[in-house]
Amino acid sequence: MDTITLGVIVGNRGFFPSHLCETGRATVLEVLEDEGINTVALSPADTTFGSVESLSDARKCAALFKAHREEIDGILVTLPNFGDERAIANTLRWANLEVPVLIQAFPDDIQDMGIDNRRDSFCGKMSACNNLRQYGIKYSLTRLHTVHPQSDNFREDLRRFASICRVVGGLKSARFGMLGARPAAFNTVRFSEKLLENAGISIETLDLSDVYGRIAQLADGDPIVVDKLAQIKDYIPTKGIPEESLIKIAKLGVVVDTWMTDNELIASAFQCWTSMEEYFGIVPCTIMSMMSNKLMPSACETDIAGVVAMYAMALASQKPSAIVDWNNNYGDDPEKAVIFHCSNLPRDIFIDETISPEDIPVMDYQEIIAKTVGKENTYGTLVGRVRSSHFTYCRVSTDDLNGKIMAYVGEGEITNDPLNTFGGVGVVQVPHLQKLLQHICENGYEHHVAINLSQTSAVVQEALTKYMGWEVYLHQ
């Protein structure tokens, strides 16, 4: 994903040692560069030490940020001394970027508290936050009230904030594709396209008849089809899969890739139950898995709201997300459950051959649908075991009755507990799982949940609540 760019505001206040802004600015910019973050900031030629204190300084900084509006993903406010809270708030108001804001204050050195070097940033941070609250500007905080930019604590704060910026920026300009109508048997995955549009998420649709028509125009030997077939065989073991089925999967992949590129789509949801099996003779799982593995999430059963959760976590972690069912109890353990899908899980979340050769993912047929449409029409699913790992889970849902978007998010462990079944599967352990399940049922959430092998629940929760304005339950 793209490198993050932060606008930097160096707060200053004339009653306090201004020279601290010179050294503080240099230190902060050095840390940001070291973390691979691009910056937009006033220079010492623009204002005193490149800081912001006066009305004129705020105008200059706001104009600079406006000129780089398309680049800036977030704002870092750094306070080497107390800082002028009005200038900071005015800069943000006049720039009007509507991006996440992080407030950081330098700590004082208790061995050097004389008039020439005392910062008072501890106090100034409160004044800055007070004014931002008055101005209606949303902001994030470092975990420690004062923290030195060169510390590990601040670097972790910075990475966390960069993740928040990716989630917010990604969702506010997201374009998702929906292939086919919602399966008639899945009222569960209904969603409000208008509520998502209002949040900045656009949906482009394509009827499956269009998909089949475009596939019919492709010859087996077309170079683009041959190339896609090679990608598929390189992606997942296909032993025992008929070549005819593999070619159909490749053609589907070509059509989907072209459509998504032409329409600038970054995620998708498919009608996979059961038109594609009955009238085209494959399942789309492999193509969906390949996209998810490239951080372009794809969910089945036209679960667009599920894709929102998948994409939010992929943005936060820069790792692939999967869509699964909360599917089964695991014996009598109240904090364990089985997660399952048929599946279209991205390859990178499965066990690999270095861990358990017998559990590596392979292409197979969809056992459930095969009972009604025949095995020969259901090749293309991925089966295997999800690797043991920490994981974050998230579900987004549109509450049409109350006109809002809501979600829940939390963390748990994917375990190595034994399980003999089919599909893409794992055993999870979630603290206070029964409480979570009660919350899901009482609030009418879907049976689908997005998972990501990361620990990003706090990032996702802050991004969705503070900056997207959604109602989010953080399960702890």
ABEGO torsion letter per residue (X at the ends): XBBBBBBBBBBBBAABBAAAAAAAAAAAAAAAAAAGBBBBBBBAAABBGGBBABAAAAAAAAAAAAAAAAABABBBBBBABAEBAAAAAAAAAAAGAGBBBBBBBBBBBAABABAAABAGAAAAAAAAAAAAAAAGBBBBBBABABBBAABAAAAAAAAAAAAAAAAAAAAAABBBBBBEBBBAABAAABBBAAAAAAAGBBBBBBBAAAAAAAAAABBAABAAAAAAAAAAAAABBABGBBAAAAAAAAAAAAAAAAAAAAAGBABBBBBAOAAAAAAAGBBAAAAAAAAAAAGBBBBBGGBAAAAAAAAAAAAAAGBBBBBBBBABBBEABAABBBBBBOBABBAAABBBAAABAAABBBBBBBAAAAAAAEAAAABGBBBEBBBBBBBBBBBBBBBAAAGBBBBBBBBBBBBABBBBBBEBBBBBBBBGAAAAAAAAAAAGBBABBBBBBBBAAAAAAAAAAAAAGBBBBBBX
